[in-house]
Amino acid sequence: MTPTAAVWRFTDMKRILTLSLLFLISAAVHAQQTSTATYVHLTSRRWHTFDPANAFDVVSHIVTGNVYESLLAFKSVSQTDAFKPFLASRVPSIENGLISKDHLRYSLPIRRNVRFHDGSLLTAEDVRYSFLRFMLLDSDGGPAALLLRPLLGVSSTRNASGKRLISFQDAARAVTVKGGQVVFTLKKPDSSFLKLLASLPIVTSMAWAAAQKDWDGSENAWISFNARPADQTGLHAKMNGTGPFRLERVEDDELVLARHDGYWRSPSALERVRFKAVPNGGLRLFMLQAGDADSSYLEDSFRPYAKAAKGLRVIDGRPDTDLGEMVFFNFKAAAAGNEMLGSGRLDGAGIPPDFFSDIDVRRGFAWAFDYEQFARAAYGSLARRVRGPFPSSMAPGADGAPYAKDLQKARDAFQNAFGGEVWKKGFVLPVSYSSSNLTRELAAEALRSGLREVNPRFRVELHPLQSQEYYAELESRKLPLFIGGYYSDFPDPHSYAFGLLQSQSYFPKYQSFFDPEIDVLIEKAAAEADPAARRALYQGLSVLAEKTLPHLYTYAAPPLRVCGDWVSGYDSADNTNNLHANNFPYFYSYSKRPRP
C-alpha cells in the first residue's frame, strides 16, 4: 500500500471511529426503531422537489417514484426488454395492433377504477395532461428532453436565446386521447420508447394540479407555465399520484409517506415510510446497526463494514448499470463573478474559462489520474474498470479503450496544451463534488495527487459542496471541473448516450460540450431496430467519446444494497418505475418482522 493509500484508509477509519463514539452517545438516548409498520430509509441528503416533471436528482426521484406511477412496468429487474401492464391495461405491440406498422404510433388503454390519493378517478385525460405537462414545463435543468426528443424532435422547447421552438398544437397532436386510450405519435421510430414509458412515474390529476395553481392544461396558459423555475410549480411541495404511498408530512430533513389504502393493486404491507437525510455515511451505518433505520444509501467504501456488521444484510447479484465516479470537464465555464476560475487567466493563479476546451489539457488530466490507487482505496478487490459510456450488459462490444496513469504521456500532453503555456505557468483549479460522498472525495484526491506528480505547478484544490449548492453551481456553469455519477433514466444504451453525450442533455449542456457527429449518431442509434446494427453504432459512439473526452471514466463496484436482516423483499426482482434497476428502493415490495 502506498503512503497516499495509507492516508486515505487512515482518514476513513478515523471518521468511522469518531462516529462510533457519537453513535454510542446517541444510542443511549434513542429507543430502537422496532415498529413493523413504519419503515425508515436513510439518504445522504435532502430531496430537491416533489414535482415528477423535475425530479431529476436521485433522492427526489426515489420519493416521487414511490408516489407516482408509470404506464407500464418491466417484467423484472433483469428483464428490461419485457413489459407488463401497469396504469395502462395492455402492453402495446405490433401484433395486438397497439403499435402501428411504421412504429410511429403507440396506443395505450388506460386502466379503469384507479384512484388518486385525493380519491378522484384516473382518466385518460389525466394521463395525457401529465405527459404534456412534463414536456411543456421544461424547467432549466429538468428532464423534459426525455419526451420532447421522441415526440417532437427537439431537445428543448426553447433555443439558447429563449425563443420557443414548438407550439402548443405540436405537443397536443403528439399526445391525444381516443376512446379511453392515450395515443403517442413519434417523430421517428424509437426502439427504446416502451422502456421510457416504463420509467416515467409522472401521472397526476389535471383538476388537482390546476387547483394547486399549476398549469390548467389549456393552450392559453402554457406560455406562462413554460420554463417556470422548479421551485415555483404547484407540485413542487405537494404530491397526488396513484402509487402505493401518499405524502403525509414534511419536517425539516425528514418526510413521511403514508400507505394509500385505496391503492388499485392492494395496500402496502408497510403503513408508513420515513425518509431521513443523514449526510454522514458512518452515522447512517451505525443507525442501521442500532435498528434506528431499516435501509440506507451507503457509499461503496462502507461495504466491508456493512458486511461485517451483525444484523445487517448486503444484497448481492444486482444488475451492474453503474458507471462509477466520473470526472466532468466544463469546456467553457461562466466567467462573470466566477471565483472558481481564480485569476481567470493562464498565469499560475487560476485558469481561463475555456481551459478544458483544449484537448491536450483533457488528455493530460486523463493520463495523470491515479486510477489504480483510486480503485484500491474506494472499492478494493471489487473494483470494476469502466471502459466507456455504456454498461457492458446493455451494449456488449461497445467498450472503449480506457486511459491509465502514465506520467510521461501526461507531461507530453500538457507541454502541448495552449502552446506550452500550461506547462510553463501551471494552474490553480478547484475540483467540486458532493460533500456527503466519500468515494468522490477519494476520486478528487486521486486526481490532485496525480497532477502534483506531473508538475508541482499544477495545484488542484478539493472543493466539497452541499448537494443543493453543487447543483446550483453546476447549472450556472460555474464549475470548471466536477465529479459525479450517472444513473440511467431508463435501462437502454440510448439513455446513457443521450444523457452523457447529446449536446442538449443535462450534463453536456452545462459542460458546454457539443459534437455534431455525436448528436447525429445518437439519433441514428435510437431509431435502429436491428440489435447488431445498434451495437455497432454504440461502438462508434464509444470511440467518439474517447476521442472528444468530455469526461473521464474511472472505476465502479457492484451495487451496494444494505438493509436490516429483519427486512423482507429488499432483494425483490420487481422493477416498477425502473427503481430497482438503478439500486433505488421501491417500498411496496418490502415488509418487516420484529427485530430480535
C-alpha positions, 0 to 999 in steps of 0.5 A: 500500500502506498503512503497516499493509500495509507492516508486515505484508509487512515482518514476513513477509519478515523471518521468511522471511529469518531462516529462510533463514539457519537453513535454510542452517545446517541444510542443511549438516548434513542429507543430502537426503531422496532415498529413493523409498520413504519419503515425508515430509509436513510439518504445522504441528503435532502430531496430537491422537489416533489414535482415528477416533471423535475425530479431529476436528482436521485433522492427526489426521484426515489420519493416521487417514484414511490408516489407516482406511477408509470404506464407500464412496468418491466417484467423484472429487474433483469428483464428490461426488454419485457413489459407488463401492464401497469396504469395502462391495461395492455402492453402495446405491440405490433401484433395486438395492433397497439403499435402501428406498422411504421412504429410511429404510433403507440396506443395505450388503454388506460386502466379503469377504477384507479384512484388518486390519493385525493380519491378522484378517478384516473382518466385518460385525460389525466394521463395525457395532461401529465405527459404534456405537462412534463414536456411543456414545463421544461424547467432549466435543468429538468428532464423534459428532453426525455419526451420532447426528443421522441415526440417532437424532435427537439431537445428543448422547447426553447433555443439558447436565446429563449425563443420557443421552438414548438407550439402548443398544437405540436405537443397536443397532436403528439399526445391525444386521447381516443376512446379511453386510450392515450395515443403517442405519435413519434417523430421517428421510430424509437426502439427504446420508447416502451422502456421510457414509458416504463420509467416515467412515474409522472401521472397526476390529476389535471383538476388537482394540479390546476387547483394547486395553481399549476398549469390548467392544461389549456393552450392559453396558459402554457406560455406562462407555465413554460420554463417556470423555475422548479421551485415555483410549480404547484407540485413542487411541495405537494404530491397526488399520484396513484402509487402505493404511498401518499405524502403525509408530512414534511419536517425539516430533513425528514418526510413521511409517506403514508400507505394509500389504502385505496391503492388499485393493486392492494395496500402496502404491507408497510403503513408508513415510510420515513425518509431521513437525510443523514449526510454522514455515511458512518452515522447512517451505518451505525443507525442501521446497526442500532435498528434506528433505520431499516435501509440506507444509501451507503457509499461503496467504501462502507461495504466491508463494514456493512458486511461485517456488521451483525444484523445487517444484510448486503444484497448481492447479484444486482444488475451492474448499470453503474458507471462509477465516479466520473470526472466532468470537464466544463469546456467553457465555464461562466466567467462573470463573478466566477471565483472558481476560475481564480485569476481567470487567466493562464498565469499560475493563479487560476485558469481561463474559462475555456481551459478544458476546451483544449484537448491536450489539457483533457488528455493530460488530466486523463493520463495523470489520474491515479486510477489504480490507487483510486480503485484500491482505496474506494472499492478494493478487490471489487473494483470494476474498470469502466471502459466507456459510456455504456454498461457492458450488459446493455451494449456488449462490444461497445467498450472503449479503450480506457486511459491509465496513469502514465506520467510521461504521456501526461507531461507530453500532453500538457507541454502541448496544451495552449502552446506550452503555456500550461506547462510553463505557468501551471494552474490553480483549479478547484475540483467540486463534488458532493460533500456527503460522498466519500468515494468522490472525495477519494476520486478528487484526491486521486486526481490532485495527487496525480497532477502534483506528480506531473508538475508541482505547478499544477495545484488542484484544490478539493472543493466539497459542496452541499448537494443543493449548492453543487447543483446550483453551481453546476447549472450556472456553469460555474464549475470548471471541473466536477465529479459525479455519477450517472444513473440511467433514466431508463435501462437502454444504451440510448439513455446513457448516450443521450444523457452523457453525450447529446449536446442538449442533455443535462450534463453536456449542456452545462459542460458546454460540450457539443459534437455534431457527429455525436448528436447525429449518431445518437439519433441514428442509434435510437431509431435502429431496430436491428440489435447488431446494427445498434451495437455497432453504432454504440461502438462508434459512439464509444470511440467518439467519446474517447476521442472528444473526452468530455469526461473521464471514466474511472472505476465502479463496484457492484451495487451496494444494497444494505438493509436490516436482516429483519427486512423482507423483499429488499432483494425483490426482482420487481422493477416498477418505475425502473427503481430497482434497476438503478439500486433505488428502493421501491417500498411496496415490495418490502415488509418487516418482522420484529427485530430480535 
